Amino acid sequence: MGFISHTYQPPREVLIDLSFLGIEHQVKISVAPEFNQRITEQVYKPLFGLGEDENLSPFPPGWVFSCFASLRSYFKLHQPQLWQTFKNRLSITSDKEYTILADPWLHVILPLLPSDDQAMLIELGKQAFKDDFGFDSAGFWLPETAVSFETLALLVQEGYEFVVLRDDQLKLFGEKSRNPNFAQIGELKVLIGNKSLGKAISFNPETTTNADRFAQELANSDNPYRIGISDTEFYGHHGPGRDQFLLRALKTSFKDQQLNLLNVRYGLMAELTQAEVNDGTSWSCDHQLGRWTGKCNCGNNGPPSEAIINERNRLYLGLTANNHEINELLDEKCFGWRNHFIKLILPLRDLILSGQDFVRPFWKNGLASGLDEQQLLLLLAKLETLIGFTSCGWFFGEVNSPEVAIPQSMLDGSTDLLKTK
């Protein structure tokens, strides 16, 4: 029994300003930045901080979570004490490599990008994670759990041992293992989150009002899939007080019911059920990733209007066209540009994702590495385009929702830079 939780906030502030070069180009977004502080008080401090007894303790077994790169950048710059406590707790947590999940630095729908772009972001995310924590994670969180055959193959190439998916994203076949919470897809293993349990946790308040009752009902259930999967922000933000539910369930209630807590390292060592992935699926769209291409009516609060669906499609097609053109130009003008991109972005990542002025050091470092002005402008256009693909830009329910500023601003910005080619 256990929980998988995805801890993420988008890059709420980004500033790209070339005025110091005499170039009239400024891209600036501000997406409700006050939310990070609010959710920190409601969720991150209770779950990642010192805890009730104010003594440093490891994270409880049975809990697997991500902490996405954009949120780590916020912690480092604006919550340094919480960040240090979080790292200290993780360092003393048994099997920490199997507790916290790595990510591709930007929260983009990987299967919608060209393979080389996916590989670049996965490598950048791996290096950023190791810089932040001092070790490599064995597992990987796919943004929106959006998956494809190609993406899984890239994770294998990068050395990841397992990925998190939801049970409805898999086809199981052959002899089933005794531990139904894990499966095997080729060389990669899967930790399986249960859709029905996750939805009950996230959307049925009665499910999480009493941790002891929750554990008892799980113990008496015939359902073998008992790993709840949800956003971490539910535990205290969307569900007030549910941070205490989660901690009690893990520390007390499961033990009282004599339930075995999730142990990922042990589970992955078993003979696992063979599986195939349902290609082009995610946990937030049932229509072959159509939510991010403007080809379905998925919405947070009911189906969006036709105008919003058309807007999603316009933004996706615009960013995709710019991305294709930028890739072709960089392939022509900048040999090994993806390695340059990673080396330039990695030391500046916290400034980039927190609205700081990063372009001056970006420019200085790029020139020092032998790149010219045109190459650097194209690399900035590449960065803008990739940030534009941030998944929550497609979750807006209204045209004037603040999240739409991410794809729209970055589309405008990369289009502007392409004029300088």
Sequence and secondary structure as in RCSB ss.txt:
>XXXX:A:sequence
MGFISHTYQPPREVLIDLSFLGIEHQVKISVAPEFNQRITEQVYKPLFGLGEDENLSPFPPGWVFSCFASLRSYF
KLHQPQLWQTFKNRLSITSDKEYTILADPWLHVILPLLPSDDQAMLIELGKQAFKDDFGFDSAGFWLPETAVSFE
TLALLVQEGYEFVVLRDDQLKLFGEKSRNPNFAQIGELKVLIGNKSLGKAISFNPETTTNADRFAQELANSDNPY
RIGISDTEFYGHHGPGRDQFLLRALKTSFKDQQLNLLNVRYGLMAELTQAEVNDGTSWSCDHQLGRWTGKCNCGN
NGPPSEAIINERNRLYLGLTANNHEINELLDEKCFGWRNHFIKLILPLRDLILSGQDFVRPFWKNGLASGLDEQQ
LLLLLAKLETLIGFTSCGWFFGEVNSPEVAIPQSMLDGSTDLLKTK
>XXXX:A:secstr
 EEEEE      EEEEE GGGT   EEEEE  THHHHHHIIIIIHHHHSS TT S     TTEEEE  HHHHHHH
HHH HHHHHHHHHHHHTSTTGGGTEEB  SS B GGGS HHHHHHHHHHHHHHHHHHHSS  SEE  GGG B HH
HHHHHHHTT  EEEEEGGGEEEESS  S TTEEEETTEEEEEEBHHHHHHHHH GGGGS HHHHHHHHHH   S 
 EEEEEGGGBTTTBTTHHHHHHHIIIIIHHHTT     HHHHHTS  EEEEE TTB SS SSTTGGGTT S   T
TS   HHHHHHHHHHHHHHHHHHHHHHHHHHHH TTHHHHHHHHHGGGHHHHTBT   HHHHHHHHHHTT  HHH
HHHHHHHHHHHHHTBGGGG  SSTT GGGHHHHHHHHHHHHHHTT 
